[in-house]
Amino acid sequence: MESISATDRINAAFASLQTELREIRTQDISLMKQLMSINDSIQRLSRKKSDKSRARRMTRKISRKPALTEIADEDHTFSRKDEITLLTNVKLWKYSQSDESSSGSESDILFD
């Protein structure tokens, strides 16, 4: 029986190690591709969700008419008295624009 030299055993161990490392690298690349694909899917779904959420917020903003008390800027907010005055002025303006022959009385227009 032939005895295997230490050099041959070391070379065989290195060859085996190289084979295992190649297999691990192949598996690593495969996993990296899967993770990148998953990340792309998550990003796409996230954008889709944020677009829908943004659209819903815009729809709510468009469809919801804010009360005058909600309208405010940094320097001024409307008091209840301001709101009543403005609403009264709007109603008076509508009345002045209405046809004189309309059947509604002044009180119907002002207090509807």
N, C-alpha and C positions, 0 to 999 in steps of 0.2 A: 504494500500500500504506500502510496506516495504521500508524503507529508506536505501540507500547504504552508507556504512561507507566510510570514507576518505581512509582507508587502502585498501578497495576493489577497489575503483576508481583508486588509484595509481597502484595497482597490474594489473588491466585491461589495464591501459595506458602502463605499462611496457611490458605486453604481446603483445599488439598491436605494440609497438615500436620494440620489438624483431622480430616479424613477418616481419615488413617492412625492418629491417636491414638484415635479411636472404635473402629476395627477392633482395635487393640492392646488397648484396654480390654475389648472384648467377648471377645477371646481370653483375656485375663487372668482375667476372671470365670469363664469356662468351665473354665480350668485350676484355679482356686481351688475350684470345686465338685467337680471330680474329686479333688483332693487331700483335701478334707474327707471325701468318700466313702471314699477309701482309708484315711484315718486312722480313720474309724469302723469299717471292716472290721478293721483291725489291732487296735484296742482290743477289739472283740468277740472276735476270735480269741485275744487275749492273756488276756482274762478267762476264756474257755472253757478254755484251756490251764492257767491257774493253778487253776481250779476242779477240773479233773481231777487235777492234780498234788496239790492239797490233799486230795482224796478218796483218792488212792492212799496218801499219807502217813498219813491217818487209818486206812485199812484196814490198812496195815502195823502201825501202833501197836496197833490192836485185836487183830489176829490174832497178833501176836508177843508172847509172854509173856517179860518180861525176867527175867534171872537176878537173884537177890538182890544179887549184887555190883554190878549196874548201878543198883540203887535207891540213890540218895544224895540228901541235901539239903546245904545249905551247911555244917552243923555236924557231920554224922555220915555215915560210910560203913560198910558192913558188911564185916567181915573174914571170912575163910574160916571161922574158928571160929564166928562168929556165924551164918553161913549154915548150917553143919552142925547147930548147936544148934537153930536154928529149924526146919529140916527134920525133925530127930528129934522135936521137940515136935509138929509137925503130924502125923507118922506115928503117934505115940503117941495123939494125940487121935482120929485116924481109927480106930485099933485099939479105943480105949475106946468109940467109937460103933458099932462093928461088932456084928453079932448074935453072941451067944455060941455059937450052933449053926453058925456058918460053918465051912467046911472048911479055910480058910487058917490056918496056924499063925502064931504071933507073929513068928517070924523072916521069914515070907513078907511080912508087912505092913511090918515095920520095914526090910527091905532090898530092896524091890522096885525 
